[in-house]
Amino acid sequence: MRYRVSLSRDPGPSTPDPRPSTPAPMRVLVFEIGFGGHRTTYLRHLLEALARLDCEVILYTSREAWDSSESRINLDPVCDRVQVEASSERTTMDPLGVAREKCRWLEEAGRRFRPDHVFVPTGDGMSEIMAPRRLLRGGRWWRDVEVEVIMHGCRFAYPQSHWRRRQVDRYSRFALRSAGWARVHFVDVLAYDFVRKQGGVLAERSRLLPDPIEPVEQISTIDARRMLDLPEDGRCIGCIGEMSARKGIDLLIRAFVDAERRPTDRLLLIGRHDEQIVKMLEAHRELLAAKQIVSVDRFLEMEKMACGFASMDLVATPYRRTTAISSIALRAVAAGRPVLGTDQGWLGALVPKLGLGWTCDVLDPEVFRRDLSRCLDRAEQYRPTEAADRLLAFHAPENFIGAWTARLRERMGLAPYEDLMDWSHVLAATDKGDA
């Protein structure tokens, strides 16, 4: 079992030391309950950076997350350098219930470990619970503790047509401002710009944070397909990650089946499939048998994931009603592959602006079917832009670590990272120079 890992050792019998006592190292709590999506990538880079500092590091997570394949693949190399507490068990999958459990566990972890500094890699939904609790109690989290949180999904920063959704978004902004976070990090530059333009205390606490994307070795399409034991001929459109309707995979399957395509064109789906997608694929057994649809229903480690992107001619990100940044799109850029994504949110704004590929209305079956065929035809001529190269440089792991640990290093009396790239460097490669 991997539930408890600690580097603390019994120092043995103590002897009087005439030297002046030195302050105890700072105790840093990293709180992450779920390891889905790219959360383990965030954790791995953060834990590796913290392990190099003179501080005591505690990772608080759930048993489910700690036992996952994502944890074994990404965190095993670093987990022996931190203390891991993996005792919590989730009792619900309801988003509101999950947020309540996370807030309760965070408070319990704070009381138990008495940290000096706290990192919360996934804070979505927590502010709405923490804000009223904190206001009713009339105080801070814990004395002399600074809590930094990352926000991923920020629908409140985007226009909403329905009045109820606008009311919910108004409360979300209030909660984020009132939850007591010392710093709020946004990986979505559009949400960050929205908050900064609003001004006030939330704008002062907000920072733009890169989404860490490791550089990958450029390999040919044929070599990548051989490494994954995929058919070597034909053109391939695909997606990697969570295979669910939330990610629009049902829309992608339907568009591919209905599109005008060549007999050797293929759809590649890599990642865990939810029940709905499995049932949908069963209805297209003949395409699976002919390997016109290739299903890889498992989590891939980073090296094979890079091969997955390299094996594609076009990477699809047809997310349904999702405004957040797409790490899949960023990894496609790292592999030198164009993106066909939704015309909403981060993808809708930055894919055309930075020359990352193309977007369309994925909710319109006819439009998606038509543009899938067109973009497959155009993919062969795609070449990465200078803005795309600068985008990758901004999202480099060292830029991510330098930005996220800046406040902790300041509190520890350490110099900040040098030569960190600002978002303005990315925008300088575009025509207008603004997002």
LUMTINU-756448 format. One line per 3 residues: their letters; for each residue z, y, x of C-alpha. Coordinates in steps of 0.05 Angstrom, whole numbers, plus 5000, padded with zeros to 4 digits. Layout:
<recs>
A	Z:Y:X; ...
</recs>
This chain:
<recs>
MRY	5000:5000:5000; 4984:5070:5025; 5031:5109:4979
RVS	5077:5138:5032; 5055:5159:5101; 5102:5200:5144
LSR	5103:5220:5216; 5177:5237:5215; 5215:5192:5263
DPG	5289:5182:5278; 5302:5222:5341; 5362:5179:5360
PST	5430:5204:5382; 5432:5278:5393; 5463:5313:5453
PDP	5485:5386:5456; 5429:5432:5476; 5451:5497:5510
RPS	5384:5530:5496; 5377:5577:5436; 5353:5542:5374
TPA	5280:5554:5354; 5258:5566:5283; 5236:5504:5245
PMR	5160:5498:5236; 5132:5522:5170; 5129:5469:5116
VLV	5061:5468:5082; 5049:5432:5016; 4978:5412:4997
FEI	4976:5395:4922; 4916:5355:4896; 4923:5304:4840
GFG	4850:5282:4832; 4799:5264:4886; 4736:5266:4843
GHR	4673:5303:4862; 4678:5339:4928; 4753:5349:4928
TTY	4764:5299:4984; 4717:5340:5028; 4760:5402:5017
LRH	4822:5362:5031; 4796:5329:5094; 4776:5395:5126
LLE	4841:5429:5106; 4886:5372:5129; 4849:5367:5196
ALA	4859:5441:5207; 4932:5441:5187; 4947:5380:5231
RLD	4926:5422:5291; 4977:5476:5275; 5052:5476:5289
CEV	5072:5462:5217; 5098:5405:5175; 5044:5382:5126
ILY	5057:5346:5061; 5001:5321:5016; 5024:5311:4944
TSR	4977:5270:4902; 4973:5215:4849; 4971:5140:4860
EAW	4904:5136:4826; 4873:5187:4873; 4905:5157:4936
DSS	4880:5087:4919; 4809:5110:4906; 4749:5094:4950
ESR	4739:5169:4961; 4808:5172:4992; 4797:5112:5038
INL	4730:5138:5062; 4747:5211:5072; 4822:5215:5085
DPV	4841:5154:5125; 4822:5187:5192; 4872:5243:5180
CDR	4926:5214:5135; 4968:5188:5193; 4980:5259:5216
VQV	5011:5284:5151; 5064:5261:5103; 5035:5235:5039
EAS	5071:5231:4973; 5030:5192:4922; 5078:5173:4867
SER	5054:5212:4806; 5015:5175:4753; 4969:5211:4704
TTM	4983:5194:4631; 4925:5230:4598; 4853:5250:4609
DPL	4855:5307:4559; 4840:5371:4599; 4899:5409:4570
GVA	4945:5350:4581; 4921:5342:4653; 4934:5416:4666
REK	5005:5410:4638; 5019:5349:4681; 4992:5384:4743
CRW	5036:5445:4732; 5098:5401:4721; 5084:5361:4783
LEE	5072:5424:4824; 5139:5452:4803; 5173:5385:4818
AGR	5140:5382:4887; 5163:5453:4901; 5235:5437:4883
RFR	5234:5372:4922; 5200:5393:4987; 5218:5467:4990
PDH	5152:5489:5022; 5139:5555:5055; 5065:5556:5037
VFV	5025:5518:4984; 4951:5502:4979; 4922:5480:4912
PTG	4849:5459:4923; 4835:5452:4848; 4870:5503:4805
DGM	4824:5501:4744; 4864:5501:4679; 4931:5511:4713
SEI	4936:5586:4705; 4934:5581:4629; 4997:5538:4633
MAP	5033:5572:4690; 5025:5644:4666; 5068:5640:4603
RRL	5120:5596:4639; 5126:5647:4695; 5129:5707:4649
LRG	5182:5675:4604; 5224:5659:4665; 5213:5728:4692
GRW	5203:5709:4764; 5162:5681:4820; 5148:5609:4835
WRD	5199:5599:4890; 5230:5649:4937; 5188:5666:4998
VEV	5133:5617:4978; 5060:5637:4975; 5014:5594:4933
EVI	4939:5596:4945; 4891:5566:4894; 4817:5552:4891
MHG	4779:5564:4826; 4716:5524:4815; 4695:5530:4742
CRF	4698:5604:4721; 4663:5608:4654; 4703:5672:4639
AYP	4658:5708:4689; 4595:5694:4649; 4570:5724:4584
QSH	4589:5686:4521; 4555:5692:4454; 4611:5666:4409
WRR	4671:5710:4395; 4721:5651:4401; 4695:5635:4471
RQV	4702:5709:4490; 4775:5708:4466; 4788:5645:4507
DRY	4756:5677:4568; 4799:5740:4559; 4862:5698:4560
SRF	4837:5660:4621; 4829:5725:4660; 4898:5747:4638
ALR	4928:5680:4658; 4895:5679:4726; 4922:5749:4739
SAG	4993:5730:4715; 5003:5660:4741; 5035:5682:4806
WAR	4982:5660:4856; 4988:5696:4922; 4913:5688:4934
VHF	4857:5664:4889; 4796:5636:4924; 4729:5633:4888
VDV	4673:5587:4912; 4627:5618:4860; 4603:5685:4888
LAY	4583:5709:4818; 4653:5697:4792; 4682:5731:4853
DFV	4637:5792:4844; 4657:5795:4770; 4731:5795:4788
RKQ	4722:5847:4842; 4685:5894:4796; 4741:5888:4744
GGV	4790:5915:4796; 4866:5910:4791; 4916:5862:4821
LAE	4871:5800:4812; 4815:5833:4851; 4864:5850:4907
RSR	4887:5777:4911; 4817:5747:4907; 4775:5720:4965
LLP	4706:5688:4969; 4711:5618:4998; 4654:5576:5026
DPI	4642:5506:4999; 4644:5464:5063; 4578:5430:5077
EPV	4572:5390:5141; 4508:5394:5181; 4467:5331:5175
EQI	4418:5298:5222; 4348:5308:5197; 4314:5241:5184
STI	4247:5225:5154; 4239:5205:5082; 4214:5136:5101
DAR	4272:5123:5150; 4323:5145:5098; 4293:5099:5045
RML	4294:5041:5094; 4368:5053:5110; 4385:5050:5036
DLP	4337:4991:5022; 4295:5033:4974; 4221:5027:4961
EDG	4185:5066:5015; 4123:5089:4976; 4115:5142:4923
RCI	4151:5207:4905; 4224:5209:4886; 4267:5256:4844
GCI	4340:5241:4840; 4412:5262:4837; 4476:5243:4874
GEM	4547:5247:4849; 4578:5237:4781; 4528:5203:4734
SAR	4549:5230:4666; 4524:5271:4608; 4567:5329:4632
KGI	4522:5330:4694; 4460:5325:4650; 4439:5257:4675
DLL	4419:5236:4605; 4373:5296:4603; 4344:5277:4670
IRA	4331:5205:4650; 4297:5227:4586; 4254:5279:4621
FVD	4232:5229:4674; 4214:5176:4623; 4173:5225:4582
AER	4141:5263:4641; 4070:5257:4665; 4078:5220:4730
RPT	4046:5173:4778; 4059:5098:4775; 4097:5101:4841
DRL	4141:5161:4822; 4215:5142:4820; 4281:5167:4793
LLI	4340:5154:4840; 4411:5158:4812; 4466:5151:4864
GRH	4540:5154:4844; 4588:5124:4794; 4556:5116:4725
DEQ	4597:5129:4663; 4590:5084:4602; 4540:5128:4566
IVK	4492:5129:4626; 4499:5053:4636; 4480:5041:4563
MLE	4422:5090:4568; 4395:5054:4629; 4399:4988:4593
AHR	4348:5015:4544; 4300:5024:4602; 4306:4956:4635
ELL	4231:4952:4646; 4233:5015:4689; 4293:4988:4727
AAK	4258:4922:4739; 4196:4958:4764; 4241:5002:4808
QIV	4214:5064:4776; 4287:5080:4761; 4334:5060:4818
SVD	4408:5058:4801; 4462:5058:4855; 4526:5055:4815
RFL	4578:5068:4869; 4609:5122:4913; 4573:5132:4980
EME	4605:5154:5045; 4577:5218:5076; 4527:5185:5123
KMA	4494:5145:5068; 4498:5204:5021; 4457:5244:5071
CGF	4406:5188:5072; 4404:5192:4996; 4384:5265:4997
ASM	4334:5253:5053; 4302:5197:5013; 4285:5245:4956
DLV	4227:5293:4950; 4263:5334:4896; 4338:5338:4880
ATP	4356:5349:4807; 4418:5387:4784; 4408:5390:4708
YRR	4480:5406:4692; 4496:5415:4619; 4531:5481:4605
TTA	4559:5484:4675; 4564:5551:4711; 4600:5530:4774
ISS	4573:5525:4845; 4537:5461:4860; 4555:5425:4925
IAL	4498:5376:4909; 4449:5434:4912; 4479:5457:4978
RAV	4473:5386:5007; 4401:5384:4984; 4389:5448:5023
AAG	4423:5417:5084; 4374:5359:5079; 4315:5407:5073
RPV	4300:5386:5001; 4283:5432:4943; 4325:5434:4880
LGT	4305:5431:4807; 4365:5457:4769; 4390:5488:4705
DQG	4373:5561:4694; 4446:5577:4678; 4505:5599:4721
WLG	4507:5595:4796; 4445:5551:4800; 4405:5596:4753
ALV	4421:5658:4794; 4419:5634:4866; 4366:5578:4868
PKL	4308:5626:4855; 4340:5685:4892; 4352:5647:4957
GLG	4289:5604:4952; 4326:5537:4943; 4275:5509:4894
WTC	4264:5520:4820; 4302:5524:4754; 4286:5511:4681
DVL	4317:5504:4613; 4341:5432:4619; 4366:5432:4547
DPE	4294:5439:4523; 4264:5369:4529; 4192:5394:4530
VFR	4206:5446:4583; 4246:5399:4627; 4193:5344:4621
RDL	4137:5392:4640; 4174:5425:4697; 4197:5359:4727
SRC	4124:5340:4736; 4104:5408:4762; 4161:5412:4813
LDR	4147:5342:4839; 4076:5365:4853; 4103:5428:4888
AEQ	4158:5394:4928; 4112:5371:4984; 4096:5443:5001
YRP	4168:5467:4999; 4196:5498:5062; 4268:5524:5069
TEA	4275:5600:5071; 4315:5642:5119; 4363:5657:5062
ADR	4373:5582:5053; 4389:5575:5127; 4439:5631:5123
LLA	4470:5601:5061; 4484:5537:5100; 4514:5577:5157
FHA	4561:5613:5108; 4583:5545:5079; 4596:5515:5147
PEN	4663:5477:5151; 4691:5525:5204; 4676:5584:5159
FIG	4712:5548:5102; 4773:5533:5145; 4776:5603:5175
AWT	4774:5635:5106; 4823:5588:5072; 4876:5587:5126
ARL	4872:5661:5143; 4936:5680:5106; 4975:5620:5134
RER	4954:5637:5204; 4975:5709:5193; 5044:5686:5169
MGL	5050:5641:5230; 5032:5698:5277; 4966:5666:5298
APY	4901:5702:5310; 4847:5695:5256; 4785:5654:5267
EDL	4731:5693:5304; 4659:5704:5282; 4668:5685:5209
MDW	4605:5697:5169; 4608:5744:5110; 4567:5735:5046
SHV	4530:5800:5062; 4495:5763:5119; 4464:5715:5067
LAA	4443:5772:5022; 4410:5809:5080; 4356:5756:5080
TDK	4337:5770:5007; 4292:5825:4981; 4344:5864:4942
GDA	4405:5850:4984; 4452:5839:4926; 4473:5779:4884
</recs>
